[in-house]
Amino acid sequence: MRSRLVVLASGEGTLLQHLIDACAADPTGPQVVAVGVDRHGTRAVGRAQGAGIETFACRVTDHQDRAAWDEALTRACAGFRPDLIVSAGFMKLFGPQFLGEFSGRCINSHPALLPSFPGMHGVRDALAYGVKVTGCTVFLVDAGLDSGPVIAQEAVPVQDDDDEVTLTERIKSAERALLATTVIAMLREGWSVSGRTVRIGRSGESRP
């Protein structure tokens, strides 16, 4: 039976598209069973529908408060029985009910080598600091801001003539590939979490 993947997105859906393509390349590999968004009219929805993937929207403004939104998002995702949830540009912090339900089974990616430069402006902050190497990180989501245990990272050198646009594009290219590779490896080989250490493969055969 194919592993089940739910992807949450908010915008253009470029990370989502790479995941869809990577999963579709192997008919025995993981399957994206649903794509959820936090607002209407996103390109991500069109990408999912074009691939024949079920979509759902869960907007904060449609609920009484963030707790009610958290409950609705948790219920919607759980209905698809996911083995793993990927936050692919989903621009919302998850609430306690979601984190409790999917602890150890929700991952995100960030355009910096965490724990350096968390937050919305990882590329800009790295450039401002003057680092010579930055990159991207795939990590388990927790209650903090980009603070969960690191699963995988890839370094991207900073070139002397880089600006935020050029560096962002190179990091995005690495991030798309790293996220897809990591997701597929986790769902094929299993993973385990011990403290802040995440292991994929034989040492991670029992999933959380």
N, C-alpha and C positions, 0 to 999 in steps of 0.2 A: 504494500500500500504506500502511495506517495505521501511524503510529509506535507503538512498543510501550513501555508504561510499567509498571514494577514499583513498588509502594508498600509500604513497611515501616511498621508501626504497632505500638503497644503497649497502647493503652487504649480510650477511647470511640470513637475514629475519626471525630471531627467534621471534621478536615482531610481525611481520606480520603473522607468522604461528599461534601464539596464538590468534590473532584477527580473522583469518579465522576460526579456530576451534570454538571459542566462538560464532561467528555469525552463523555458520553452525549448532550448537547445538539447535538452536531455529528457525524453518522455518518461523516463523512470526516476528522474530527480524530483526535487521539491516542486510543489505546485502553489502558485499564488491563487488562493481561493476567494479573496475579497480585498478590495481597496476602500479604505475609509478616508473621508475628508472632513475638515472643520468649517468649510464654507462652500457655497455653491459657485459654479462657474469656473472651476479650476481646470487647467489643462490635464492634470492628473486623472480626472474622471474620464476625459476623452480617451486618454491612453489606455486606461483599463477597459473601457467599453469596446475599444477597437480590438482588444485582445480577447473579448468575450468573457471578461472577469466581472463578477458581481460587485456593485459599488453601494456605499451607504454614506450619508452625511450626518454628522452629529455636531451641530452648532451650539456654542455656548449661549447665544442669544435666544435659542429655542427652549431654554430651561430656566427654572426659577433661580438657580444659583450654580456656582461651580460644583458643589457637591452633587446636585442633581445631574449635571452634565457628566461628571465623573462616573456616576452610576449608570447612566445611559450608554456611555462609551464602553464601559466594561461589559455591560450586557450585550451590546451589539457585537463586540469582538468575540466574546465567549460563545456566541451562537454559531460561529464558524469553526469551532473546535480547533484553534490554531496550535501547532507545535511551537511556533515562534511568531512573534510580532516584530515588525521592523518599522521604526519611526524614520521615514525617508523625507526629511524636510517638513515634518509635521510641527508647526510652530506653536505648540501648546505644551505647557507643563502638565504632566499626568498627576491625578489626585491619588489619595491614599487607597481608595477601593481598587482602582486599576492596578496600582503598584502591588497591592496585596494579592490580587488574583493572578497576576502575570509575573511575579517576582522570579528573576532568573530566566525569563523567557521573552523579554522585550529588549531589543537592542537599538542603538542609534549610532550615527556617525558624526564626526566633527572635523572641520578643516584646520586642525592644528594637532600638535603632538601633546595631548593631555598628559599631565595636569596643567601644562602651560597654555595660557590664552584661552580659557573657557569663555562662553558667552557668544553674543551675536556677532562680534567683530574679531573673530580669531585671526583672520588674515591681516586685517588692518593693524591689530595689536602686535602681531609678530613683526611686521615691517617697521612699526614705530619703535620697537625694542631693539631692532638692528640685528636680529638673529641671522645666522648664515644657513641654517637648516630648519625647516618647519615640516609640515606634512599633514597626515590625516589619521584619525583614530576611530576604530569601531569599539563600542563599549556597551556594557549592560546598563540599562536605565535604572536609576534609583531616585530618591526624593530630592537630590541636590541638582545643581546646575552643572551638567556635563561632568559629574563627579563619580559616576559608577565605575566598577572594575573594568579595566582595559582588556579587550579580547585580542585585538590586532592593531598594528600601526604600520605606516609606510612613510619613510622620510622623503621630502621634496626639497632639494637645494634652492636657496634664494639667490637669484642672479643679481648682479650689480645694477642692471637697468630695469629690474622688476618694479612695477607699480601694483596697486591692489588688484587691478583687472587682470593683468598677465599672470600674476602669482595665483590668483583665484582659479583661473582656468586650468593651470597645471595641477593644482591640488584637486580640483573637481574630477579631472581625468583619473588621477590615482585613487580618489575616494570611491568613485563608481566601481572600479575594478575590485578594490579591496573589500567593499561591502558585499558584492555579489559572491566573491570567492569565499568570504568568511561565512556567509549565510549557508551556502551550499555545503561547506565542510561541516558546519555545526549540525545540520540536519541529516547529513549522510553518516557522520562518524560519532555523533553524540558530544556532549560537553559536560564538564563538572565545574563547580564553583567552590572554592575553599578560601574563605576570607575575601581578599581582593585578587586572588589568583584564579584565572579562568583557563581551563585546559580543554583542548579539542583533540579527539582521537581516542586511542586505546585507554589512556588514563582518564578519559571523560565519557566512558560508555554510558553511565547512568545520568540521564538528563535531570535537571531540577524538577 
